[in-house]
Amino acid sequence: MDKQRCTWCGNDPLYMEYHDTEWGVPVYDDEKLFEFLILETFQAGLSWITVLRKRENFRKAFDNFNYKKIANYDEAKFEELLQNAGIIRNKLKIKATISNAIAFMEVQKEFGSFSTYIWKFTNHKPIKNKWENLNGVPATTELSDIVSKDLKKRGFKFVGSTVIYAHMQATGMINDHVKDCFRYHEV
């Protein structure tokens, strides 16, 4: 029997795999949180499947999402990224990735880890919503507005409320699997 899933992943095998194994699973690892933040940044204005299909290209292009290396990218590396057809070649998003790596490390210095900082917004535990279907799932919430505003104040770019809500869903800060999805109770 087929598993009941959130309908947003459709029948695309890559999307289904992502839904079944990653989306909504609580992430406390700084490296993984940074990866999702970067991918969500590039997703702004595009579909998530577009980014997901290019994820490995992003991984190679951005030194396995190593924020310490990314923070030190120079103009030559920036130009190299702009020429990389395997990623989304948006000047502002590439620049934001570099400045976000710097801001990310500043947050780590202040809070000990980015994880400690970001999870404080949910009292260090996932928020479990109870959506009957995707129609009820918002694109933003008051909480994503607060987190977005705080990140912007700390120098992060491309972290609007919609991007941050998607980040919170992806990293399990918010469980937005619909109630009849098999992952709802698993995460």
N, C-alpha and C positions, 0 to 999 in steps of 0.2 A: 504494500500500500504506500502511496506517495505521502510524504510528510507535508503537513500544513505549514506554510510559510507566510511571512509578510509578503503581500502581493508586489511590492516595489521591485523585488529581485527578478520577477518574471521567470522565464525558462532559460536564461543565459547561464551556462555552467560556471563561468567566472563569478558572476554576481551571486549565484546560489552558494558557491563555496565560501565567498566572503561573508554572506549572510549567516551561513551555518557555523562558521568557525571563528569569525572575528567581530562582526558588528554587535555592539552591545556588551561585549565581554569587558569587565573592568580592567583597565590598564593602569598600572602604578609605576611602570618603568619609564624613566625620563627619556631614554633613547626612543622608545616606541611612541611616547606622547609627542615628542618632537616630530617624528615621522608623520604621524597623523595630522599634526598642526600644519606642516608643510603641504601635505597632500590636500588638505581642506582649503588651504590658501589658494592653491592652483585650481581647485574645483570652483571657486567663486565665479558664478555666471555660467558655468558649464554643468554637464551631467557628471555624476559620480562615476559612472561606468567608463566615461572617457578617461578619467584620471586612473581608475583601476587598471585599465588596459595598458597604460603607460607606466605603471608603478615600478616595474623592474628597470625601465629606462631612467626613471627619476632616481632610483637607488644607485645606479651606475654613475649617472651624471653628477649627483650630489654626494659622492663619497660615502655611500651607504647611510645617508642622512646623519653623518657625523657633524654635529653642530659646532664642535671645536674647530674642525677644518673649515666649515662653511663660513664661520665668523671671520676667518682670515683670507677669504677669497679676494683676489685683486682684480684689476680691470681686465687683464688677459683671461682669467677664468670666467669672468662675467661675459666677455665677448664669445668665449668658447661655448658657454651655455646658450647664448642667443643663437648660435649656429646649429645647435643640436636639434635635429628634426625629430628625435625620439621623445622629446618632452614638449610641454606647452611653452612656447617661446614668447613670453610676455615680459617685457622689460621691467615693468613695475613689480610684477610678482617675483621675478628673479631677484631684484634689488631687495624686496621685502623679505625674501628667504634669508638673505645675508644679514640684514638688520635684525630680523627676528631671532637669528642664532645668537647674536650679541645680547639682545634683550633677554633671551632664554637663560643665558649664563648669568646675567645680572639677577634674575629671579632666583636662580639656584644659590647664588651667594647670599641673598637675603633670607631665603627660607630653608636652605639646606638641600632642597631638591625642588624641581618644578612640580613634581607629583604632590608634595606637601602643600605647595601653594594652590594648585588648581583644585585639588580635592577638598580644600577647606570650604569651598563654596557649597558643597553638598554634605558638610559635616563628615567628610571622609567615608561616605557610603553611598551606594547608588540610589537614585530616586527611581522607584518602580511605578510607572504609569499604568493605567488600565484601559487602554484604547480598545474599543470593539472593532474598529477598522481604521484604515489610513486617513479617512476624512477628518478624524478628530485630532490627528497629530499636527501640532503647530510647527511653523518654520522658525519661530522665535518665542521666547518667554521672557518674563520679567527677570528670571535668573540669567538667561543668556545675555540680556541687555546689561546686567550688572557686571558679568564676567568680561564682556566685550569692552565696556567702558574702562574697567580696571586694566586690562591688557593694553589698550590704547594709551592710557596714562603712563604705562611703563615702556612705551616706545614701540609696541608691536604694530605691524601694518597688515591690512587685509584680514582683520579679525572683527568684522561686523557681527552683529547679533546672529544672523543666519548661519554664517560660517562657524561661529562658536557653538550654536545649538547642534549643528551637524557633528562638530568635534566631540561634544559631550555625549551624543548618541553613539558615535563610533567607538569611543573609549569607555563606554559603559558607565559613565557618570549618570546617565539617564537610560533606563530600560524602556525603549519605545517599541519593542516587539509587541504586536497586537496580541490580545489575550488568547486567540485560538492558534497562534504560531507555536510550533513545538519548542522554539528557543525561549519563549516567554518565561517558563519556569526554570529553565536550565541556567540562565544568566541571572 
